[in-house]
């Protein structure tokens, strides 16, 4: 994994990626604003594949990195409230338990809004 200062303009805008954290592919929507360019290298697993936006470096179609139960990402805006399934999944992985269902109607509406903003 290597991050370098990027040549040219910052990578800014709404972004959507497809990620699988062990429960099937799901969309993560957020906002990115970064000047760095991250290259994962051999053996590094991306958090997901870019559907819309720039991702790690604007070229290879990856976003973020994942190692075991830890993720890193350029996405924010606020990431976890807009992707409640991701927050729930990170808690499940950290605790080693499966969470029961919750009423996520408001959170799902925020996720749908973030996806629309990203164009997916």
mmCIF file of the C-alpha atoms, coordinates in Angstrom:
data_MODEL
# 
_entry.id   MODEL 
# 
loop_
_atom_site.group_PDB 
_atom_site.id 
_atom_site.type_symbol 
_atom_site.label_atom_id 
_atom_site.label_alt_id 
_atom_site.label_comp_id 
_atom_site.label_asym_id 
_atom_site.label_entity_id 
_atom_site.label_seq_id 
_atom_site.pdbx_PDB_ins_code 
_atom_site.Cartn_x 
_atom_site.Cartn_y 
_atom_site.Cartn_z 
_atom_site.occupancy 
_atom_site.B_iso_or_equiv 
_atom_site.pdbx_formal_charge 
_atom_site.auth_seq_id 
_atom_site.auth_comp_id 
_atom_site.auth_asym_id 
_atom_site.auth_atom_id 
_atom_site.pdbx_PDB_model_num 
ATOM 1   C CA . UNK A 1 1   ? 0.000   0.000   0.000   1.00 0.00 ? 1   UNK A CA 1 
ATOM 2   C CA . UNK A 1 2   ? 1.385   3.367   -0.994  1.00 0.00 ? 2   UNK A CA 1 
ATOM 3   C CA . UNK A 1 3   ? -0.174  6.825   -0.979  1.00 0.00 ? 3   UNK A CA 1 
ATOM 4   C CA . UNK A 1 4   ? 1.511   9.632   -2.882  1.00 0.00 ? 4   UNK A CA 1 
ATOM 5   C CA . UNK A 1 5   ? 0.681   13.277  -3.482  1.00 0.00 ? 5   UNK A CA 1 
ATOM 6   C CA . UNK A 1 6   ? -1.350  13.365  -6.668  1.00 0.00 ? 6   UNK A CA 1 
ATOM 7   C CA . UNK A 1 7   ? -0.468  15.233  -9.813  1.00 0.00 ? 7   UNK A CA 1 
ATOM 8   C CA . UNK A 1 8   ? -3.217  17.518  -11.055 1.00 0.00 ? 8   UNK A CA 1 
ATOM 9   C CA . UNK A 1 9   ? -6.538  18.345  -9.471  1.00 0.00 ? 9   UNK A CA 1 
ATOM 10  C CA . UNK A 1 10  ? -8.004  16.933  -6.277  1.00 0.00 ? 10  UNK A CA 1 
ATOM 11  C CA . UNK A 1 11  ? -10.464 14.055  -6.655  1.00 0.00 ? 11  UNK A CA 1 
ATOM 12  C CA . UNK A 1 12  ? -13.738 15.540  -5.420  1.00 0.00 ? 12  UNK A CA 1 
ATOM 13  C CA . UNK A 1 13  ? -17.366 14.490  -5.648  1.00 0.00 ? 13  UNK A CA 1 
ATOM 14  C CA . UNK A 1 14  ? -20.068 12.041  -4.736  1.00 0.00 ? 14  UNK A CA 1 
ATOM 15  C CA . UNK A 1 15  ? -18.910 8.464   -4.994  1.00 0.00 ? 15  UNK A CA 1 
ATOM 16  C CA . UNK A 1 16  ? -20.475 5.016   -4.904  1.00 0.00 ? 16  UNK A CA 1 
ATOM 17  C CA . UNK A 1 17  ? -18.710 1.684   -4.637  1.00 0.00 ? 17  UNK A CA 1 
ATOM 18  C CA . UNK A 1 18  ? -19.774 -1.935  -4.514  1.00 0.00 ? 18  UNK A CA 1 
ATOM 19  C CA . UNK A 1 19  ? -18.335 -3.836  -1.555  1.00 0.00 ? 19  UNK A CA 1 
ATOM 20  C CA . UNK A 1 20  ? -18.797 -7.303  -0.097  1.00 0.00 ? 20  UNK A CA 1 
ATOM 21  C CA . UNK A 1 21  ? -18.121 -7.633  3.622   1.00 0.00 ? 21  UNK A CA 1 
ATOM 22  C CA . UNK A 1 22  ? -19.226 -11.246 3.753   1.00 0.00 ? 22  UNK A CA 1 
ATOM 23  C CA . UNK A 1 23  ? -22.967 -10.778 3.240   1.00 0.00 ? 23  UNK A CA 1 
ATOM 24  C CA . UNK A 1 24  ? -23.077 -10.253 -0.524  1.00 0.00 ? 24  UNK A CA 1 
ATOM 25  C CA . UNK A 1 25  ? -22.358 -7.162  -2.619  1.00 0.00 ? 25  UNK A CA 1 
ATOM 26  C CA . UNK A 1 26  ? -23.810 -3.885  -1.357  1.00 0.00 ? 26  UNK A CA 1 
ATOM 27  C CA . UNK A 1 27  ? -23.440 -0.235  -2.352  1.00 0.00 ? 27  UNK A CA 1 
ATOM 28  C CA . UNK A 1 28  ? -21.530 2.204   -0.149  1.00 0.00 ? 28  UNK A CA 1 
ATOM 29  C CA . UNK A 1 29  ? -22.245 5.858   -0.994  1.00 0.00 ? 29  UNK A CA 1 
ATOM 30  C CA . UNK A 1 30  ? -20.279 8.835   0.230   1.00 0.00 ? 30  UNK A CA 1 
ATOM 31  C CA . UNK A 1 31  ? -18.287 11.900  -0.720  1.00 0.00 ? 31  UNK A CA 1 
ATOM 32  C CA . UNK A 1 32  ? -14.599 12.027  -1.572  1.00 0.00 ? 32  UNK A CA 1 
ATOM 33  C CA . UNK A 1 33  ? -12.216 14.979  -1.489  1.00 0.00 ? 33  UNK A CA 1 
ATOM 34  C CA . UNK A 1 34  ? -8.555  14.020  -1.652  1.00 0.00 ? 34  UNK A CA 1 
ATOM 35  C CA . UNK A 1 35  ? -5.310  14.969  -3.317  1.00 0.00 ? 35  UNK A CA 1 
ATOM 36  C CA . UNK A 1 36  ? -3.552  11.718  -2.514  1.00 0.00 ? 36  UNK A CA 1 
ATOM 37  C CA . UNK A 1 37  ? -3.396  8.738   -4.833  1.00 0.00 ? 37  UNK A CA 1 
ATOM 38  C CA . UNK A 1 38  ? -3.392  5.347   -3.123  1.00 0.00 ? 38  UNK A CA 1 
ATOM 39  C CA . UNK A 1 39  ? -2.062  2.218   -4.822  1.00 0.00 ? 39  UNK A CA 1 
ATOM 40  C CA . UNK A 1 40  ? -2.806  -1.043  -3.049  1.00 0.00 ? 40  UNK A CA 1 
ATOM 41  C CA . UNK A 1 41  ? -0.024  -3.295  -4.283  1.00 0.00 ? 41  UNK A CA 1 
ATOM 42  C CA . UNK A 1 42  ? 0.251   -7.067  -4.110  1.00 0.00 ? 42  UNK A CA 1 
ATOM 43  C CA . UNK A 1 43  ? -1.836  -8.799  -1.470  1.00 0.00 ? 43  UNK A CA 1 
ATOM 44  C CA . UNK A 1 44  ? -3.886  -5.744  -0.489  1.00 0.00 ? 44  UNK A CA 1 
ATOM 45  C CA . UNK A 1 45  ? -7.665  -6.142  -0.741  1.00 0.00 ? 45  UNK A CA 1 
ATOM 46  C CA . UNK A 1 46  ? -9.739  -3.131  -1.831  1.00 0.00 ? 46  UNK A CA 1 
ATOM 47  C CA . UNK A 1 47  ? -12.795 -2.225  0.206   1.00 0.00 ? 47  UNK A CA 1 
ATOM 48  C CA . UNK A 1 48  ? -14.752 -2.112  -3.034  1.00 0.00 ? 48  UNK A CA 1 
ATOM 49  C CA . UNK A 1 49  ? -14.973 -1.341  -6.737  1.00 0.00 ? 49  UNK A CA 1 
ATOM 50  C CA . UNK A 1 50  ? -15.920 2.125   -7.941  1.00 0.00 ? 50  UNK A CA 1 
ATOM 51  C CA . UNK A 1 51  ? -19.349 2.463   -9.554  1.00 0.00 ? 51  UNK A CA 1 
ATOM 52  C CA . UNK A 1 52  ? -19.225 6.289   -9.696  1.00 0.00 ? 52  UNK A CA 1 
ATOM 53  C CA . UNK A 1 53  ? -16.477 8.652   -8.636  1.00 0.00 ? 53  UNK A CA 1 
ATOM 54  C CA . UNK A 1 54  ? -12.702 8.414   -8.493  1.00 0.00 ? 54  UNK A CA 1 
ATOM 55  C CA . UNK A 1 55  ? -11.732 6.000   -5.717  1.00 0.00 ? 55  UNK A CA 1 
ATOM 56  C CA . UNK A 1 56  ? -8.197  5.373   -4.517  1.00 0.00 ? 56  UNK A CA 1 
ATOM 57  C CA . UNK A 1 57  ? -6.360  6.955   -7.427  1.00 0.00 ? 57  UNK A CA 1 
ATOM 58  C CA . UNK A 1 58  ? -8.801  7.746   -10.227 1.00 0.00 ? 58  UNK A CA 1 
ATOM 59  C CA . UNK A 1 59  ? -7.416  5.004   -12.472 1.00 0.00 ? 59  UNK A CA 1 
ATOM 60  C CA . UNK A 1 60  ? -7.671  1.424   -11.211 1.00 0.00 ? 60  UNK A CA 1 
ATOM 61  C CA . UNK A 1 61  ? -11.333 1.331   -10.130 1.00 0.00 ? 61  UNK A CA 1 
ATOM 62  C CA . UNK A 1 62  ? -10.627 0.496   -6.487  1.00 0.00 ? 62  UNK A CA 1 
ATOM 63  C CA . UNK A 1 63  ? -11.699 2.361   -3.365  1.00 0.00 ? 63  UNK A CA 1 
ATOM 64  C CA . UNK A 1 64  ? -10.376 1.886   0.130   1.00 0.00 ? 64  UNK A CA 1 
ATOM 65  C CA . UNK A 1 65  ? -8.604  -1.064  1.618   1.00 0.00 ? 65  UNK A CA 1 
ATOM 66  C CA . UNK A 1 66  ? -9.659  -3.891  3.886   1.00 0.00 ? 66  UNK A CA 1 
ATOM 67  C CA . UNK A 1 67  ? -7.638  -6.130  6.159   1.00 0.00 ? 67  UNK A CA 1 
ATOM 68  C CA . UNK A 1 68  ? -9.555  -8.549  8.350   1.00 0.00 ? 68  UNK A CA 1 
ATOM 69  C CA . UNK A 1 69  ? -12.118 -6.420  10.239  1.00 0.00 ? 69  UNK A CA 1 
ATOM 70  C CA . UNK A 1 70  ? -10.491 -3.045  9.544   1.00 0.00 ? 70  UNK A CA 1 
ATOM 71  C CA . UNK A 1 71  ? -11.329 -0.761  6.626   1.00 0.00 ? 71  UNK A CA 1 
ATOM 72  C CA . UNK A 1 72  ? -9.785  2.424   5.309   1.00 0.00 ? 72  UNK A CA 1 
ATOM 73  C CA . UNK A 1 73  ? -11.496 4.681   2.780   1.00 0.00 ? 73  UNK A CA 1 
ATOM 74  C CA . UNK A 1 74  ? -11.491 8.131   1.238   1.00 0.00 ? 74  UNK A CA 1 
ATOM 75  C CA . UNK A 1 75  ? -15.297 8.189   1.547   1.00 0.00 ? 75  UNK A CA 1 
ATOM 76  C CA . UNK A 1 76  ? -16.918 10.437  4.127   1.00 0.00 ? 76  UNK A CA 1 
ATOM 77  C CA . UNK A 1 77  ? -19.847 12.780  4.274   1.00 0.00 ? 77  UNK A CA 1 
ATOM 78  C CA . UNK A 1 78  ? -20.983 11.212  6.886   1.00 0.00 ? 78  UNK A CA 1 
ATOM 79  C CA . UNK A 1 79  ? -20.202 7.659   5.832   1.00 0.00 ? 79  UNK A CA 1 
ATOM 80  C CA . UNK A 1 80  ? -21.778 5.485   8.542   1.00 0.00 ? 80  UNK A CA 1 
ATOM 81  C CA . UNK A 1 81  ? -25.147 7.283   8.933   1.00 0.00 ? 81  UNK A CA 1 
ATOM 82  C CA . UNK A 1 82  ? -25.590 7.192   5.147   1.00 0.00 ? 82  UNK A CA 1 
ATOM 83  C CA . UNK A 1 83  ? -24.698 3.491   5.015   1.00 0.00 ? 83  UNK A CA 1 
ATOM 84  C CA . UNK A 1 84  ? -26.275 2.007   8.131   1.00 0.00 ? 84  UNK A CA 1 
ATOM 85  C CA . UNK A 1 85  ? -25.756 -1.534  6.836   1.00 0.00 ? 85  UNK A CA 1 
ATOM 86  C CA . UNK A 1 86  ? -22.001 -0.834  6.854   1.00 0.00 ? 86  UNK A CA 1 
ATOM 87  C CA . UNK A 1 87  ? -22.118 0.434   10.448  1.00 0.00 ? 87  UNK A CA 1 
ATOM 88  C CA . UNK A 1 88  ? -24.091 -2.648  11.480  1.00 0.00 ? 88  UNK A CA 1 
ATOM 89  C CA . UNK A 1 89  ? -21.693 -4.974  9.653   1.00 0.00 ? 89  UNK A CA 1 
ATOM 90  C CA . UNK A 1 90  ? -18.595 -3.419  11.229  1.00 0.00 ? 90  UNK A CA 1 
ATOM 91  C CA . UNK A 1 91  ? -20.166 -3.898  14.674  1.00 0.00 ? 91  UNK A CA 1 
ATOM 92  C CA . UNK A 1 92  ? -20.991 -7.525  13.830  1.00 0.00 ? 92  UNK A CA 1 
ATOM 93  C CA . UNK A 1 93  ? -17.419 -8.179  12.695  1.00 0.00 ? 93  UNK A CA 1 
ATOM 94  C CA . UNK A 1 94  ? -15.908 -6.468  15.745  1.00 0.00 ? 94  UNK A CA 1 
ATOM 95  C CA . UNK A 1 95  ? -18.112 -8.346  18.217  1.00 0.00 ? 95  UNK A CA 1 
ATOM 96  C CA . UNK A 1 96  ? -18.295 -11.630 16.338  1.00 0.00 ? 96  UNK A CA 1 
ATOM 97  C CA . UNK A 1 97  ? -22.103 -11.709 16.559  1.00 0.00 ? 97  UNK A CA 1 
ATOM 98  C CA . UNK A 1 98  ? -25.017 -11.320 14.170  1.00 0.00 ? 98  UNK A CA 1 
ATOM 99  C CA . UNK A 1 99  ? -27.219 -8.346  15.024  1.00 0.00 ? 99  UNK A CA 1 
ATOM 100 C CA . UNK A 1 100 ? -30.990 -8.610  15.109  1.00 0.00 ? 100 UNK A CA 1 
ATOM 101 C CA . UNK A 1 101 ? -33.117 -6.535  12.748  1.00 0.00 ? 101 UNK A CA 1 
ATOM 102 C CA . UNK A 1 102 ? -33.715 -2.866  13.507  1.00 0.00 ? 102 UNK A CA 1 
ATOM 103 C CA . UNK A 1 103 ? -36.073 -0.276  12.039  1.00 0.00 ? 103 UNK A CA 1 
ATOM 104 C CA . UNK A 1 104 ? -33.663 1.395   9.619   1.00 0.00 ? 104 UNK A CA 1 
ATOM 105 C CA . UNK A 1 105 ? -36.290 3.312   7.602   1.00 0.00 ? 105 UNK A CA 1 
ATOM 106 C CA . UNK A 1 106 ? -34.738 6.743   8.213   1.00 0.00 ? 106 UNK A CA 1 
ATOM 107 C CA . UNK A 1 107 ? -31.222 5.454   7.650   1.00 0.00 ? 107 UNK A CA 1 
ATOM 108 C CA . UNK A 1 108 ? -32.293 3.663   4.468   1.00 0.00 ? 108 UNK A CA 1 
ATOM 109 C CA . UNK A 1 109 ? -33.774 6.954   3.217   1.00 0.00 ? 109 UNK A CA 1 
ATOM 110 C CA . UNK A 1 110 ? -30.430 8.683   3.875   1.00 0.00 ? 110 UNK A CA 1 
ATOM 111 C CA . UNK A 1 111 ? -28.661 5.882   1.981   1.00 0.00 ? 111 UNK A CA 1 
ATOM 112 C CA . UNK A 1 112 ? -31.061 6.237   -0.968  1.00 0.00 ? 112 UNK A CA 1 
ATOM 113 C CA . UNK A 1 113 ? -30.420 9.991   -1.020  1.00 0.00 ? 113 UNK A CA 1 
ATOM 114 C CA . UNK A 1 114 ? -26.641 9.457   -0.982  1.00 0.00 ? 114 UNK A CA 1 
ATOM 115 C CA . UNK A 1 115 ? -26.939 6.946   -3.835  1.00 0.00 ? 115 UNK A CA 1 
ATOM 116 C CA . UNK A 1 116 ? -29.008 9.406   -5.886  1.00 0.00 ? 116 UNK A CA 1 
ATOM 117 C CA . UNK A 1 117 ? -26.396 12.106  -5.257  1.00 0.00 ? 117 UNK A CA 1 
ATOM 118 C CA . UNK A 1 118 ? -23.742 9.699   -6.567  1.00 0.00 ? 118 UNK A CA 1 
ATOM 119 C CA . UNK A 1 119 ? -25.875 8.879   -9.596  1.00 0.00 ? 119 UNK A CA 1 
ATOM 120 C CA . UNK A 1 120 ? -26.604 5.226   -8.794  1.00 0.00 ? 120 UNK A CA 1 
# 
